[in-house]
Amino acid sequence: MSLVKSIAVALQALGTNKMRAGLTMLGIIIGISSVIILVSVGQGVQNVVAEQMEDIGSTLIFVMPGELEANRTSVQTMMRSVNISTLTYRDTLALADRRQIPDLAGVAPEFVASGTVVYGNRNTQTSVAGITPTYPSVRNFYPVRGAFVADEHVRSRARVAVLGQSVLKELFSPGVDPIGQVVKINRVPFKVIGVMEEKGASSFSDDDDVVFVPLTTAQTRLFSGRDLSGDYTVSVIYARAVDETRLEPARDQIVRLLRQRHDLIYSTDENDFTVLTQKDVGEVLQSLTQVLTLFLGLIAAISLLVGGIGIMNIMLVSVTERTREIGVRKAVGAKRRDILVQFLIEAIVLSFLGGLIGIALGISGTIGISNTADDLSLHLSISTILLATGFSMAVGLSFGIYPAVRASRLHPIDALRYE
């Protein structure tokens, strides 16, 4: 029997049980659409991370308290912890000395703790960051309205604040000018002098959900910012290299200077700080998002596996129901290969049609999620669609082999006697 005729016979057989064929394809449809949507979500997250790394800049260096691997804590936890900080403001001043580290263009310390901000009858729990005037240029993060913290504010421990966009929306009604208004941070009044541009959530924290105050104000008026020796601590130090070619030398200079300042004389002395470049952070985050994408794809693949089992189950039932038909076909000259091909084609047709419908639903779902999620631009690649299609065909072929082989091995006489 020719291949075309085998396909026609398979379609005719499936057409006699449309409801059963449709329910059989449902598992494949769900599996294929899930693969496309979830893998697209994972790839979209990777794109978001890559964009965040570009926004941060390729010359930014993060100096954090504690040894990252030894503590086994997240970067965000380390950056937001002020009680265990091993970095001091004096360390910042030393790093800012171009005579000691000539490859750094700027240094910005940050002292962060959680606080309650109140305006009128509204309040919000947010991060309060003590910073210096160098923060905007080093972090590439500037005020969109008003002014930023100045040197005189740091020297006088002034009670002035710059609001992030999320805090602004929580405290002030639309149309209300926050500049010049007084908010209370942990019951201490602060005058709002500026509003930051919208930065969005980064890999470390939500940069919009923060209130910036002078570093000295945060350390003395709001929180206890001293270590056991009496020095003022910082949560993280941001540093920016003069250019990309000097990034690694700048990191080595930072490590050498801090080890010297922290009396880590011997090679066996472990660092009590962590220095990461933008490249280091990007590689870690990319590896995490790749694992996420793989995990999402495996979850969706389970649906395909269930769909394949459904195909095999239905095909076995079909073989049983059509035993006499198989016997008649063999009696009139049909070869074992013809029977095998017919049932394989039926299984492949089920998975292929289910795959086409699943692809359509997957593309529609991906586009729908991308339109509703403003912060997540989903990546729909042709390779994902082709992979899903190939996988659906493989599922149909793999799970259709056993029923097809069983049908082809039926003896004509036994099949004709079957009731």
VOPAGU-2260 file (C-alpha; in pm, 1 decimal, decimal comma):
REM VOPAGU-2260
SITE   aa  ch    i         X         Y         Z
SITE  MET   A    0       0,0       0,0       0,0
SITE  SER   A    1     132,9     341,9     -92,5
SITE  LEU   A    2     207,2     604,6     170,7
SITE  VAL   A    3     -65,5     835,0      41,4
SITE  LYS   A    4    -324,1     559,8      63,8
SITE  SER   A    5    -202,6     467,6     413,9
SITE  ILE   A    6    -249,7     830,0     524,2
SITE  ALA   A    7    -600,2     834,1     374,2
SITE  VAL   A    8    -694,3     512,5     556,3
SITE  ALA   A    9    -551,3     651,6     883,0
SITE  LEU   A   10    -747,7     976,0     851,2
SITE  GLN   A   11   -1064,6     782,5     774,0
SITE  ALA   A   12   -1014,6     564,4    1082,6
SITE  LEU   A   13    -959,3     868,7    1303,3
SITE  GLY   A   14   -1260,0    1042,6    1151,5
SITE  THR   A   15   -1493,6     768,3    1267,7
SITE  ASN   A   16   -1413,0     856,9    1632,3
SITE  LYS   A   17   -1376,0    1233,2    1627,3
SITE  MET   A   18   -1448,1    1284,7    1997,5
SITE  ARG   A   19   -1197,4    1024,2    2105,2
SITE  ALA   A   20    -934,6    1160,8    1866,4
SITE  GLY   A   21    -992,4    1512,6    1996,5
SITE  LEU   A   22    -957,3    1407,4    2360,5
SITE  THR   A   23    -642,5    1213,0    2269,8
SITE  MET   A   24    -490,3    1522,8    2110,2
SITE  LEU   A   25    -575,2    1735,8    2414,6
SITE  GLY   A   26    -269,5    1616,7    2604,8
SITE  ILE   A   27     -43,8    1702,5    2309,7
SITE  ILE   A   28    -213,4    2041,2    2267,8
SITE  ILE   A   29    -161,5    2132,8    2632,3
SITE  GLY   A   30     195,5    2005,3    2628,1
SITE  ILE   A   31     303,3    2191,5    2313,9
SITE  SER   A   32     139,3    2519,1    2416,1
SITE  SER   A   33     294,1    2489,8    2763,5
SITE  VAL   A   34     640,6    2429,0    2619,1
SITE  ILE   A   35     617,2    2735,5    2394,5
SITE  ILE   A   36     475,9    2967,0    2663,5
SITE  LEU   A   37     701,2    2858,2    2951,1
SITE  VAL   A   38    1020,8    2851,6    2744,4
SITE  SER   A   39     930,0    3195,7    2606,9
SITE  VAL   A   40     884,5    3320,2    2963,2
SITE  GLY   A   41    1224,8    3183,1    3060,4
SITE  GLN   A   42    1393,4    3342,9    2760,6
SITE  GLY   A   43    1209,2    3666,6    2836,1
SITE  VAL   A   44    1353,6    3665,5    3187,3
SITE  GLN   A   45    1700,3    3616,8    3038,7
SITE  ASN   A   46    1644,9    3919,4    2815,0
SITE  VAL   A   47    1532,8    4128,1    3113,6
SITE  VAL   A   48    1845,8    4030,4    3304,8
SITE  ALA   A   49    2064,9    4118,6    3007,5
SITE  GLU   A   50    1895,4    4458,5    2976,3
SITE  GLN   A   51    1944,9    4523,9    3346,7
SITE  MET   A   52    2312,9    4444,3    3313,8
SITE  GLU   A   53    2339,0    4692,7    3027,8
SITE  ASP   A   54    2163,3    4957,5    3238,6
SITE  ILE   A   55    2402,5    4897,0    3525,6
SITE  GLY   A   56    2697,4    4948,2    3296,7
SITE  SER   A   57    2990,0    4729,5    3207,3
SITE  THR   A   58    3235,8    4915,7    3433,0
SITE  LEU   A   59    3048,0    4890,8    3763,3
SITE  ILE   A   60    3205,3    4700,6    4053,0
SITE  PHE   A   61    3020,4    4582,4    4364,3
SITE  VAL   A   62    3207,3    4562,2    4695,2
SITE  MET   A   63    2996,6    4379,3    4955,1
SITE  PRO   A   64    3054,6    4273,7    5315,3
SITE  GLY   A   65    3129,8    3911,5    5386,4
SITE  GLU   A   66    3265,3    3636,9    5163,9
SITE  LEU   A   67    2979,4    3547,6    4929,6
SITE  GLU   A   68    3049,2    3176,0    4886,3
SITE  ALA   A   69    3136,8    3122,2    5248,9
SITE  ASN   A   70    2819,0    3286,0    5376,6
SITE  ARG   A   71    2606,6    3119,4    5108,9
SITE  THR   A   72    2366,5    3409,5    5110,6
SITE  SER   A   73    2198,6    3594,7    4830,9
SITE  VAL   A   74    2347,8    3912,8    4695,2
SITE  GLN   A   75    2037,8    4104,4    4796,6
SITE  THR   A   76    2061,0    3979,3    5156,1
SITE  MET   A   77    2422,7    4084,3    5179,3
SITE  MET   A   78    2357,7    4424,0    5028,9
SITE  ARG   A   79    2062,4    4486,1    5260,2
SITE  SER   A   80    2237,7    4373,8    5577,6
SITE  VAL   A   81    2389,2    4645,6    5793,7
SITE  ASN   A   82    2445,7    4457,5    6117,4
SITE  ILE   A   83    2712,2    4220,5    5987,5
SITE  SER   A   84    2884,3    4466,7    5756,6
SITE  THR   A   85    3262,4    4447,7    5748,3
SITE  LEU   A   86    3290,8    4756,6    5529,5
SITE  THR   A   87    3330,1    5103,3    5677,1
SITE  TYR   A   88    3306,8    5456,5    5551,3
SITE  ARG   A   89    3683,0    5481,3    5591,9
SITE  ASP   A   90    3716,5    5196,9    5343,4
SITE  THR   A   91    3513,0    5406,9    5100,5
SITE  LEU   A   92    3743,0    5705,5    5145,1
SITE  ALA   A   93    4046,3    5482,9    5087,8
SITE  LEU   A   94    3897,6    5339,4    4768,4
SITE  ALA   A   95    3815,7    5689,3    4645,2
SITE  ASP   A   96    4181,6    5791,4    4674,3
SITE  ARG   A   97    4307,6    5792,0    4313,7
SITE  ARG   A   98    4665,2    5768,2    4440,1
SITE  GLN   A   99    4592,6    5422,3    4579,6
SITE  ILE   A  100    4349,0    5300,7    4311,8
SITE  PRO   A  101    4407,9    5499,1    3991,9
SITE  ASP   A  102    4179,0    5277,5    3782,5
SITE  LEU   A  103    3859,4    5387,2    3958,7
SITE  ALA   A  104    3661,2    5681,7    3823,6
SITE  GLY   A  105    3422,8    5705,1    4119,2
SITE  VAL   A  106    3312,9    5540,8    4443,1
SITE  ALA   A  107    2969,7    5552,9    4609,6
SITE  PRO   A  108    2890,2    5397,7    4950,4
SITE  GLU   A  109    2539,7    5293,5    5048,0
SITE  PHE   A  110    2400,4    5225,4    5394,9
SITE  VAL   A  111    2062,4    5052,9    5370,7
SITE  ALA   A  112    1799,5    4956,8    5626,3
SITE  SER   A  113    1424,0    4915,0    5634,6
SITE  GLY   A  114    1205,7    5202,4    5749,0
SITE  THR   A  115     850,3    5329,8    5762,9
SITE  VAL   A  116     777,7    5646,4    5565,1
SITE  VAL   A  117     465,5    5849,1    5646,7
SITE  TYR   A  118     298,1    6140,2    5469,9
SITE  GLY   A  119     -36,7    6256,9    5601,8
SITE  ASN   A  120    -255,3    5950,5    5648,4
SITE  ARG   A  121     -49,2    5738,8    5409,7
SITE  ASN   A  122     248,8    5522,1    5494,3
SITE  THR   A  123     469,1    5260,0    5332,7
SITE  GLN   A  124     741,0    5020,0    5441,5
SITE  THR   A  125    1046,2    5065,9    5221,5
SITE  SER   A  126    1426,2    5068,1    5204,3
SITE  VAL   A  127    1602,2    5376,2    5336,2
SITE  ALA   A  128    1940,8    5425,1    5171,2
SITE  GLY   A  129    2205,4    5655,1    5308,0
SITE  ILE   A  130    2423,8    5776,0    5020,4
SITE  THR   A  131    2666,7    6047,4    4912,2
SITE  PRO   A  132    2649,8    6290,7    4616,7
SITE  THR   A  133    2861,0    6054,4    4402,9
SITE  TYR   A  134    2582,0    5794,0    4395,5
SITE  PRO   A  135    2401,2    5909,9    4074,6
SITE  SER   A  136    2714,0    5918,2    3857,0
SITE  VAL   A  137    2845,4    5584,2    3981,4
SITE  ARG   A  138    2510,7    5400,6    3962,6
SITE  ASN   A  139    2389,6    5587,5    3651,9
SITE  PHE   A  140    2073,0    5673,6    3841,5
SITE  TYR   A  141    1962,7    6038,2    3848,2
SITE  PRO   A  142    1676,6    6249,1    3986,9
SITE  VAL   A  143    1407,2    6338,8    3736,7
SITE  ARG   A  144    1266,2    6622,5    3949,1
SITE  GLY   A  145    1420,3    6846,5    4211,4
SITE  ALA   A  146    1775,9    6790,9    4335,3
SITE  PHE   A  147    1986,9    6513,5    4483,8
SITE  VAL   A  148    2174,0    6495,9    4810,8
SITE  ALA   A  149    2464,8    6745,7    4815,1
SITE  ASP   A  150    2793,6    6762,2    5007,2
SITE  GLU   A  151    2652,4    7019,0    5248,9
SITE  HIS   A  152    2369,0    6781,5    5335,7
SITE  VAL   A  153    2619,3    6508,1    5422,1
SITE  ARG   A  154    2837,0    6741,9    5629,6
SITE  SER   A  155    2543,2    6883,8    5827,6
SITE  ARG   A  156    2357,1    6552,6    5858,6
SITE  ALA   A  157    2058,8    6724,3    5701,9
SITE  ARG   A  158    1712,1    6574,5    5715,3
SITE  VAL   A  159    1642,1    6578,6    5342,9
SITE  ALA   A  160    1507,5    6293,7    5129,1
SITE  VAL   A  161    1485,9    6193,5    4764,5
SITE  LEU   A  162    1199,0    5959,4    4680,7
SITE  GLY   A  163    1190,8    5662,7    4446,5
SITE  GLN   A  164     900,2    5633,0    4205,6
SITE  SER   A  165     724,8    5352,2    4395,3
SITE  VAL   A  166     741,6    5544,4    4723,7
SITE  LEU   A  167     615,1    5856,8    4546,8
SITE  LYS   A  168     308,4    5671,5    4417,9
SITE  GLU   A  169     237,5    5519,1    4759,1
SITE  LEU   A  170     253,4    5847,0    4951,9
SITE  PHE   A  171     133,1    6119,2    4714,8
SITE  SER   A  172    -184,7    6148,2    4510,9
SITE  PRO   A  173    -150,1    6220,4    4136,8
SITE  GLY   A  174     -97,2    6589,7    4073,0
SITE  VAL   A  175      51,2    6662,0    4416,0
SITE  ASP   A  176     400,4    6813,3    4398,6
SITE  PRO   A  177     618,1    6628,8    4654,2
SITE  ILE   A  178     906,5    6877,6    4635,6
SITE  GLY   A  179     918,3    7075,3    4959,1
SITE  GLN   A  180     675,1    6846,9    5141,5
SITE  VAL   A  181     769,0    6690,5    5475,5
SITE  VAL   A  182     759,0    6314,4    5525,3
SITE  LYS   A  183     844,1    6120,0    5838,9
SITE  ILE   A  184    1094,9    5835,9    5825,6
SITE  ASN   A  185    1074,1    5629,1    6142,5
SITE  ARG   A  186     896,9    5928,9    6300,8
SITE  VAL   A  187    1178,8    6168,0    6205,8
SITE  PRO   A  188    1068,3    6453,9    5974,4
SITE  PHE   A  189    1248,4    6490,8    5639,9
SITE  LYS   A  190    1203,6    6749,1    5365,9
SITE  VAL   A  191    1159,4    6606,2    5015,4
SITE  ILE   A  192    1407,4    6770,1    4777,6
SITE  GLY   A  193    1384,9    6540,8    4475,1
SITE  VAL   A  194    1231,1    6244,9    4295,5
SITE  MET   A  195    1439,3    5978,6    4121,4
SITE  GLU   A  196    1382,9    5858,3    3766,9
SITE  GLU   A  197    1203,1    5529,5    3720,8
SITE  LYS   A  198    1459,8    5252,7    3734,2
SITE  GLY   A  199    1252,0    4941,3    3789,6
SITE  ALA   A  200    1330,9    4622,5    3975,1
SITE  SER   A  201    1687,6    4506,1    3925,7
SITE  SER   A  202    1851,1    4174,7    4003,8
SITE  PHE   A  203    1936,5    4302,3    4350,9
SITE  SER   A  204    1628,9    4498,4    4458,8
SITE  ASP   A  205    1354,4    4731,9    4345,5
SITE  ASP   A  206    1543,2    5056,9    4284,5
SITE  ASP   A  207    1213,7    5248,0    4275,5
SITE  ASP   A  208    1107,0    5129,4    4621,9
SITE  VAL   A  209    1364,1    5331,2    4816,7
SITE  VAL   A  210    1413,0    5665,5    4989,9
SITE  PHE   A  211    1756,4    5827,6    4964,9
SITE  VAL   A  212    1891,1    6035,8    5255,3
SITE  PRO   A  213    2241,6    6166,8    5333,6
SITE  LEU   A  214    2474,6    5888,9    5448,2
SITE  THR   A  215    2562,9    6060,0    5776,1
SITE  THR   A  216    2194,9    6119,1    5851,4
SITE  ALA   A  217    2109,8    5751,7    5805,0
SITE  GLN   A  218    2403,3    5641,8    6020,1
SITE  THR   A  219    2336,1    5879,0    6310,4
SITE  ARG   A  220    1977,2    6007,6    6309,9
SITE  LEU   A  221    1787,7    5702,1    6181,2
SITE  PHE   A  222    1985,9    5386,1    6248,6
SITE  SER   A  223    2278,9    5262,5    6450,1
SITE  GLY   A  224    2555,1    5263,9    6191,8
SITE  ARG   A  225    2867,0    5179,2    6391,8
SITE  ASP   A  226    3059,6    4855,6    6423,1
SITE  LEU   A  227    3220,5    4723,0    6743,4
SITE  SER   A  228    3526,7    4943,0    6693,0
SITE  GLY   A  229    3311,8    5253,5    6659,3
SITE  ASP   A  230    3358,9    5306,4    6284,6
SITE  TYR   A  231    3057,6    5389,7    6068,2
SITE  THR   A  232    2964,8    5095,0    5847,4
SITE  VAL   A  233    2820,1    5078,7    5496,7
SITE  SER   A  234    2608,2    4805,4    5339,9
SITE  VAL   A  235    2775,8    4809,4    4998,3
SITE  ILE   A  236    3030,0    5013,9    4806,6
SITE  TYR   A  237    2975,1    5079,4    4437,3
SITE  ALA   A  238    3280,0    5161,5    4229,5
SITE  ARG   A  239    3313,6    5244,1    3862,5
SITE  ALA   A  240    3628,4    5171,7    3663,7
SITE  VAL   A  241    3762,7    5434,1    3426,0
SITE  ASP   A  242    3687,0    5202,3    3131,6
SITE  GLU   A  243    3626,2    4835,3    3050,8
SITE  THR   A  244    3994,3    4762,2    2989,9
SITE  ARG   A  245    4078,7    4865,8    3346,5
SITE  LEU   A  246    3797,6    4667,9    3511,2
SITE  GLU   A  247    4003,6    4367,4    3621,7
SITE  PRO   A  248    4304,7    4577,1    3736,4
SITE  ALA   A  249    4064,5    4793,7    3937,3
SITE  ARG   A  250    3916,8    4487,1    4104,8
SITE  ASP   A  251    4262,7    4356,3    4193,6
SITE  GLN   A  252    4356,2    4693,7    4338,5
SITE  ILE   A  253    4038,9    4699,5    4549,7
SITE  VAL   A  254    4104,7    4350,3    4685,3
SITE  ARG   A  255    4466,3    4432,4    4766,8
SITE  LEU   A  256    4380,9    4758,8    4942,9
SITE  LEU   A  257    4094,2    4614,6    5148,5
SITE  ARG   A  258    4299,0    4313,3    5256,7
SITE  GLN   A  259    4565,6    4555,1    5373,3
SITE  ARG   A  260    4314,1    4771,8    5558,9
SITE  HIS   A  261    4142,8    4471,2    5720,3
SITE  ASP   A  262    4474,7    4321,3    5838,9
SITE  LEU   A  263    4441,7    4012,6    5619,7
SITE  ILE   A  264    4814,6    3961,9    5599,5
SITE  TYR   A  265    4857,7    3593,1    5524,3
SITE  SER   A  266    4742,3    3412,9    5211,6
SITE  THR   A  267    4540,1    3173,9    5427,2
SITE  ASP   A  268    4333,2    3462,7    5565,6
SITE  GLU   A  269    3996,5    3458,7    5390,9
SITE  ASN   A  270    3849,9    3783,7    5264,6
SITE  ASP   A  271    3576,2    3937,0    5479,5
SITE  PHE   A  272    3438,4    4111,2    5171,3
SITE  THR   A  273    3333,1    4022,9    4816,9
SITE  VAL   A  274    3425,1    4212,0    4500,9
SITE  LEU   A  275    3211,9    4143,0    4194,0
SITE  THR   A  276    3218,9    4300,1    3852,1
SITE  GLN   A  277    2919,3    4347,5    3626,7
SITE  LYS   A  278    3042,7    4050,9    3424,7
SITE  ASP   A  279    3049,7    3827,9    3734,6
SITE  VAL   A  280    2697,9    3924,2    3832,7
SITE  GLY   A  281    2573,5    3883,5    3475,6
SITE  GLU   A  282    2720,8    3534,4    3442,6
SITE  VAL   A  283    2563,6    3420,5    3769,7
SITE  LEU   A  284    2224,2    3563,2    3679,9
SITE  GLN   A  285    2235,7    3422,9    3326,5
SITE  SER   A  286    2316,1    3076,9    3462,3
SITE  LEU   A  287    2023,9    3103,6    3703,7
SITE  THR   A  288    1781,7    3211,6    3431,1
SITE  GLN   A  289    1902,5    2932,2    3203,8
SITE  VAL   A  290    1828,7    2682,2    3478,5
SITE  LEU   A  291    1486,8    2845,3    3519,8
SITE  THR   A  292    1415,3    2811,6    3147,1
SITE  LEU   A  293    1522,3    2446,7    3150,8
SITE  PHE   A  294    1307,7    2379,5    3456,7
SITE  LEU   A  295    1002,2    2539,9    3296,4
SITE  GLY   A  296    1061,2    2340,8    2978,6
SITE  LEU   A  297    1082,5    2015,3    3174,8
SITE  ILE   A  298     755,9    2092,2    3351,4
SITE  ALA   A  299     586,6    2146,0    3015,9
SITE  ALA   A  300     748,4    1830,4    2877,6
SITE  ILE   A  301     565,9    1629,0    3142,8
SITE  SER   A  302     239,3    1732,4    2977,9
SITE  LEU   A  303     372,8    1601,6    2647,1
SITE  LEU   A  304     466,8    1274,4    2814,3
SITE  VAL   A  305     115,4    1238,8    2952,3
SITE  GLY   A  306     -22,2    1318,3    2607,9
SITE  GLY   A  307     197,1    1047,7    2456,3
SITE  ILE   A  308      69,6     793,4    2705,8
SITE  GLY   A  309    -282,2     894,3    2607,9
SITE  ILE   A  310    -201,6     831,9    2241,2
SITE  MET   A  311     -61,8     487,0    2318,2
SITE  ASN   A  312    -364,5     399,2    2530,5
SITE  ILE   A  313    -611,4     503,8    2261,6
SITE  MET   A  314    -415,5     325,2    1990,4
SITE  LEU   A  315    -415,8       3,4    2194,4
SITE  VAL   A  316    -791,8      34,0    2230,2
SITE  SER   A  317    -816,5      95,6    1857,0
SITE  VAL   A  318    -613,2    -216,7    1782,9
SITE  THR   A  319    -847,5    -420,9    2001,1
SITE  GLU   A  320   -1159,4    -275,1    1839,7
SITE  ARG   A  321   -1027,3    -328,7    1486,8
SITE  THR   A  322    -889,8    -678,0    1530,9
SITE  ARG   A  323   -1132,3    -828,9    1280,0
SITE  GLU   A  324   -1054,1    -546,6    1032,6
SITE  ILE   A  325    -683,7    -626,0    1065,1
SITE  GLY   A  326    -757,4    -994,4    1007,4
SITE  VAL   A  327    -959,3    -918,6     692,0
SITE  ARG   A  328    -688,2    -691,6     554,4
SITE  LYS   A  329    -420,9    -954,8     614,4
SITE  ALA   A  330    -640,6   -1224,3     461,3
SITE  VAL   A  331    -676,1   -1025,3     137,7
SITE  GLY   A  332    -302,1    -969,1     107,6
SITE  ALA   A  333    -204,2    -678,3     335,0
SITE  LYS   A  334     149,4    -716,5     457,6
SITE  ARG   A  335     269,1    -678,5     813,0
SITE  ARG   A  336     447,9    -360,6     709,1
SITE  ASP   A  337     121,1    -211,0     578,0
SITE  ILE   A  338     -53,2    -264,3     912,2
SITE  LEU   A  339     246,6    -126,6    1100,4
SITE  VAL   A  340     263,8     185,5     883,4
SITE  GLN   A  341    -110,7     248,4     907,5
SITE  PHE   A  342    -118,7     254,2    1287,5
SITE  LEU   A  343     203,9     453,7    1308,4
SITE  ILE   A  344      57,0     711,9    1072,4
SITE  GLU   A  345    -257,1     734,3    1286,3
SITE  ALA   A  346     -46,7     804,7    1596,6
SITE  ILE   A  347     169,5    1058,3    1413,2
SITE  VAL   A  348    -135,5    1234,1    1267,5
SITE  LEU   A  349    -287,1    1265,4    1615,7
SITE  SER   A  350      30,8    1417,2    1757,5
SITE  PHE   A  351      90,8    1637,5    1451,4
SITE  LEU   A  352    -258,8    1785,8    1450,9
SITE  GLY   A  353    -238,4    1831,3    1827,3
SITE  GLY   A  354     101,6    1995,0    1780,2
SITE  LEU   A  355     -33,5    2243,4    1524,4
SITE  ILE   A  356    -320,0    2344,2    1754,0
SITE  GLY   A  357     -79,2    2361,9    2049,4
SITE  ILE   A  358     158,2    2586,3    1853,1
SITE  ALA   A  359    -127,2    2822,1    1767,3
SITE  LEU   A  360    -239,4    2837,1    2130,1
SITE  GLY   A  361     120,0    2874,5    2250,2
SITE  ILE   A  362     188,2    3167,2    2017,1
SITE  SER   A  363    -141,3    3331,9    2114,4
SITE  GLY   A  364     -70,8    3281,4    2485,0
SITE  THR   A  365     281,9    3417,9    2452,5
SITE  ILE   A  366     160,2    3728,1    2270,6
SITE  GLY   A  367    -116,2    3776,0    2527,8
SITE  ILE   A  368     120,6    3753,0    2824,6
SITE  SER   A  369     369,6    3983,7    2654,2
SITE  ASN   A  370      96,5    4244,9    2600,1
SITE  THR   A  371     -24,7    4231,4    2960,5
SITE  ALA   A  372     315,6    4212,7    3133,5
SITE  ASP   A  373     477,8    4551,4    3085,2
SITE  ASP   A  374     804,8    4455,4    3255,2
SITE  LEU   A  375     844,0    4123,8    3073,1
SITE  SER   A  376     906,2    4109,8    2699,5
SITE  LEU   A  377     863,8    3745,1    2603,4
SITE  HIS   A  378    1095,4    3602,9    2342,0
SITE  LEU   A  379     918,1    3379,0    2089,6
SITE  SER   A  380    1183,9    3205,0    1883,7
SITE  ILE   A  381    1144,5    2987,2    1576,3
SITE  SER   A  382    1376,3    2731,4    1734,9
SITE  THR   A  383    1131,9    2688,1    2025,1
SITE  ILE   A  384     841,5    2629,6    1784,5
SITE  LEU   A  385    1042,5    2384,0    1574,5
SITE  LEU   A  386    1158,1    2204,5    1887,7
SITE  ALA   A  387     800,8    2174,3    2013,0
SITE  THR   A  388     683,1    2048,0    1673,4
SITE  GLY   A  389     961,9    1792,2    1649,6
SITE  PHE   A  390     896,4    1681,5    2004,4
SITE  SER   A  391     525,6    1627,4    1932,8
SITE  MET   A  392     609,6    1417,4    1625,7
SITE  ALA   A  393     860,4    1216,9    1828,8
SITE  VAL   A  394     598,8    1158,0    2098,4
SITE  GLY   A  395     350,3    1029,2    1840,7
SITE  LEU   A  396     608,7     802,9    1680,8
SITE  SER   A  397     748,6     671,9    2010,0
SITE  PHE   A  398     417,0     598,3    2176,2
SITE  GLY   A  399     259,8     468,4    1856,3
SITE  ILE   A  400     524,6     202,9    1790,0
SITE  TYR   A  401     402,8     -53,1    2045,7
SITE  PRO   A  402      34,5     -49,3    1938,4
SITE  ALA   A  403     139,1     -57,6    1571,5
SITE  VAL   A  404     374,3    -351,5    1624,6
SITE  ARG   A  405     106,0    -532,8    1822,7
SITE  ALA   A  406    -143,8    -480,0    1541,7
SITE  SER   A  407     101,4    -597,2    1274,1
SITE  ARG   A  408     178,4    -918,4    1465,8
SITE  LEU   A  409    -183,3   -1034,8    1482,9
SITE  HIS   A  410    -234,3   -1367,8    1307,9
SITE  PRO   A  411    -500,1   -1344,2    1034,5
SITE  ILE   A  412    -695,7   -1650,2    1149,9
SITE  ASP   A  413    -693,9   -1543,3    1518,1
SITE  ALA   A  414    -795,1   -1192,3    1416,3
SITE  LEU   A  415   -1087,8   -1318,1    1207,4
SITE  ARG   A  416   -1210,3   -1532,2    1497,4
SITE  TYR   A  417   -1201,1   -1235,3    1736,9
SITE  GLU   A  418   -1543,3   -1127,9    1865,7
